[in-house]
Amino acid sequence: MRNRERLTEKLIRAAQTRARPWQLFDTEVLGLSICIYPSGWRSFMFDYRAAGRQRRMTIGRWPEWNVTAARDRAKALRRDVDGGLDPLSLREEVREAPRFPDLVNRYLREHAAHLAPRNAADQESMLKKLIEPHWKHRLVAEIEPADVARMLNLIADGRSRPAKKKPKTKRKVPLKPARPTPVRANRAGEMLRKVFNLAVQWRMRPDNPAISFRRRIEAERERFLSMEEIARLSEALGGAEDQRAAGIIRMCMLTGARLGEVRTARFEHFDLERGAWVKPAANTKQRRTHRVPISADTAALVRTRLSAVPVGCNWLFPGDAAGKDQPVLEIRRFWREIQDQAGLPGVRVHDLRHTFASLLVSGGASLEMIGKLLGHSQSSTTMRYAHLMDSPLRAGVDAVADLMRVRPRLVHLAPPAEEITPARAASARSG
């Protein structure tokens, strides 16, 4: 016969331990009991039957769970059982349900692995270092749009990483204050939208909590080198000791290509007879083949590199690692030196791409042509250069206005009339 008493805190505290675990059942809620272990531990249990099977699940340990809380929980479980549910099976399903780290790992394995290496690395860093530490082991199905909004707010404010415990020793150099990063927040939002779209496709959840995230206003960086700055840059590159890195910068300027596209360029990608550079899909941001014409100076640079690299090397700019067939990986240190020599503080290598586009605009190229040369997949990306066309357009408008402008008529003054005498008039008539 089962031990039955109305459970109270006093009763549980006074319950004696035995050689084997034993249960004291509550008289108010059917199935609720306190289990007393030989070690002295006490835990609330709930016994029930489901599908003809006797089941037992742990509610919680006493005294972390008091009698009132345990009884309320047992009542809720009893309602589930009476409704035909199996609480223990539901708990097991929740335990086995995918959590956010599981989603991240699958996303990186099945989707990000097919992206460009740098793009994949950026997404992995953002997911692993910025987002996952906040959501940790949360169930994928529990993440709500409000959670996504809070996360993107943190990223936009520049305070995206969880706060760490204060170190025992003070930093010699204090940390810089957080800077707003709306662009990064928008990129994170786009990435999370893709991640949760795949989660829906993989049946991890029924909907996408990031489908309508709020985009931040981005202050577009518009840094274009002037003709004087281009001249200083060219002079610094010409006198650089590392002509391999100088060639990378020079090709970025001559072609408007991305740094990664130039670093991973191979001689087989260039058709010097037709003056074309065929970028393979694996090297481009959009993951599709991109064919662009090249200038005579670019072709000359390729020929120079062909004579500079070892025989049999296919990389235009090979790396330094011995025994490894790979391109040069990093030129940040070189670029900082060139910045100092040319007097270009704050200029990024990517700004050379913007400068290339601005020179095309000044040369009369259309936005469609610029988009094709730069490899833009969307016309909206090229529209950032539309305002640069205002100057030539304004010149054309002014030219039309000048033609239409009413000009004053020039009146030529006649010379002073000579005095006409009767004699001269008579001679004029006779003549």
Order of alpha helices (4+ residues) and beta strands (2+ residues): beta-alpha-beta-beta-beta-beta-alpha-alpha-alpha-alpha-alpha-alpha-alpha-alpha-alpha-alpha-beta-beta-beta-alpha-alpha-alpha-alpha-alpha-alpha-alpha
